[in-house]
Amino acid sequence: MANRESILIIEDIDDTRELFEVGLPMYGYKTYTARDGQEGLDLYEKHRCPVAIVDVMLPSAVTEDLNGYKVSAKIKEKNPDAIVIIVTGATEPEQPISKVRILDSHADIILTKPVTVDQVVTEIQYIQAKRDAIKPRVLRAPSNRLMWIGLAILFGALVVGLCGISAASYHFYAVETARHGQEMMDLRRDEDRRFLDLQHAMERETDMKLAQMQGQINYLEPRVLTLEKELSRMHGEIGRKK
């Protein structure tokens, strides 16, 4: 699977780590796992995963040398475009979730345990969609832009010829006409932008559904093959008994 669809999981609790390791491939993601912050950073340096799920209370976090907040900050330093999700169970008064630490970590979101695979995937897709929505787009210029400009100039000239107004009035009418022409072009450009946004949203929704279906197919295919082999073996044994 392409590296752009990979997720780095940095989690020292076996059950939580295995939950993501087994569940995320069903949505089409490849996973890499680490048990502590340094191992996670080494894996990130090697694979450059676009998404990282980082636990706060990592083994080295007892001295705060490399807790989840600092791991997140280091990943963001290497790649500001990486999506970093911090997962924490620290809700007790003696372990407050510090707003300053969250800001310093530059994480995209912080989730409190227990966390499900569906919840994580939904957050990833939401963050990606939000980023795509604010990316600058190259809008195609209206094909009739020159026509609008020409009509504006022609209309201004006709006003001068028919009304015989002064040069100052001509300038006023020409400017006003050009302004209305620009407003029409702005409306057309807004329509184009809305169409592109809708088209992009539909394409992303289709891609996500296809990725989910492909992940489920990849998950079920080896199990079907195993069942077929088991049935073949059972038929063979029945044949030998006869």
N, C-alpha and C positions, 0 to 999 in steps of 0.2 A: 504494500500500500504506500502511496506517496507520503513523503514526510510532512506535507502540509496538512495531513489528516491525522497526525499523531498527537498523543497527549502524554505528558510527563506527570507521574503520580509520585509525590514525595510524602510518604505516610509511614509511621513506625508501627501502627496498630495493624496486625495481620488481617483481621476480619474486614476492616474498612478498606485496606489496600486491595485485598482480593475481590471485594465487592466491585470496585471500579475496574480492576483488571479483567474480570469476567464480563461485566455488564456493558462497558463502553464499546468493545468490539461488535456488539450486536447493533450498534448505531453506525458502524462503518469506521470506527477509529482504531488505530494501532496504539498500543500502550507500552510505555517504559516505566519501570517502577524503581523506587529507591527508598531506603529505610531511614536515612538521615540527610541533613542539609548538604554536607559536602559531597556525598554520593550523588545527590540530586543535581547539584551544580555541575559535577563531572559529566553526568549523562546529558545535561542540557548543552554543555559545550560540544558534545559529540554529535547529538542528533538535532539540536535547534528546533525542538517541538514548538509549534505555534501556540499551544495551550499547556498550562501547568496548573495542577491541583496541589496545593501546598498546605500541609497541616502546620498549626502554630507550635504545638508542644512537641518538637522533635527531640531526639535523644540528647543532642548538644544544647538544647534550649535551657537546661537547668542552670547554666552559667550565662545564658543569653549571648553566647559567642556566635551562634548561627541558628537562631530561631526562625520560624516561618516568615515573620515580617522581613527579616534581613535577607532571607533567601529570595523572597519576592522582589525586594529592591534590587538585588544583584541581577536577577533575570531581566527585570525591566531596564536595568542599566545596559545590559548586553543587547536587548532588543525591545525598544519601547512599544513596538506593535504587538508583542506577545500578550495573550490573554492569560492573566493570573487570577486564579480563584483560591482564596484562603479559606480553609476549613478549620473550625475551632470548636472545642467543647468547653472552653473557658468562660463559663457564665457565673461562677461563684464570686462573691465579693472580694475574696483574696486574689482572684485572677481576673480583674476587670479587662474588658476589651477597650483599649486605649484608642481614642480618635487620633491622637498624634501619631501613634504607631501605625495605624492604618494609612494615614496620609503619607508617612515616610516610606511605607512599603510600596506605594504606587499600585497596589492591587486593584483590579477592576471591580471585585465584589468580595464580600466576606460572608460565608454561610456558617450557621451554627448547627452542630450535630444534634440529632441524626440527619444525615443527608442521603437522598436517594440518587440513583443513576439518572432517572428521568429529570430530576430537579437540576442536576449539573448540566445535562445536555440542553435543557431548555434555557438555562442561563448563558451557555456558550453561544447558542443560536441567536439569542436576543442581543448579546453584545456584538456579535458579528453583523447582524442586520442593522443595528444602530450605527455602527461604524460605516457600513456601506452607504447608509442613507445620507451621511454628512460628507462623504467624499466628493470632491469637486468633479463635476461631469462636464465633458465637452458637448455642448448642446449644438445640434445642427441648426444653422441659420435658416430662417424662412426663405423659401425659394423665390418669393415675390418681393424681396426687400428692395431691389432696385426699382421695381414697379411702383412701390409706395413712394419712394423718393421722387421719381419722375412725375408721378401724379401730383405730389405736393407742390413741386416747382411749377408744373403746368397750371394747376389751379390758382396759384398765386399770380401768375402772369395773366390769366383770364380775368381775375378780379381787377387787376390794374387796367386792362384794356377796356373792360365794360364800364367800370365805374369812374375811371379817370381820376383816381385818388392820387394823393401826393406820394413822393418817394418814401416818406416816413410811414405813411399808412400801408404802402406796399410791403415794406419791411415787416410791419406788425402782422399783416395777414399771412405772409410767407412763413414767418416763425410759428404762428399759431397752427397753420396747416401742417407744417413739418412736425410740430408737437403731437398733433392728433395722429399723424402717420406713425410716429414713434410709439404712441400708446397702443395702436393696433398691432405693431410688431411685438411689443412687450406682452400683449395678450396672447399672441400666437406662440411666443417663446414659453410663457407659463403653461399653455396647453401642452406643448411638446414636453416640458419638464414633468408635468403630471402623468403624461402617457409613459414616459421612460421610467418613472418611479413605480407605476402600476405594473409595467412589464417586468421590471427587475424583481418586484415583490413576488409576482407569480412564478418567475423562473426560480427564485430561491426556494419558494415553497415546494415546487416540483422537485428540485434537486434534493431537498431534505427528505421528502417522502421516498424518492428513489434510493437514497443512501440508507434509509431505515430498512426498506425492503431488501436491499442487497445485503445489509448486515444480517438480517434474519435468515436470508437464504444461505449465507456463508456459515451461519451458526447451525442450521438444520442439515445441511448437505452431508457432513461427515457422519452424522447420526443415522441418516437414511442409509448410507453405504454400510454402516456397521450392522444395521438391521437386516439388510439384504444378505450380507455374508452369514449372519446367524441363521437366517431362514434356509440358505443354501446348505449350511452345515447340517441343520436338522433334517432336511430332505435326504441328504446323503446317509445319515444315520438310520432313518426309516427304511431307505432302500436296502441297506446292508442287513437289517433285521429281517426283512422279507426274504 
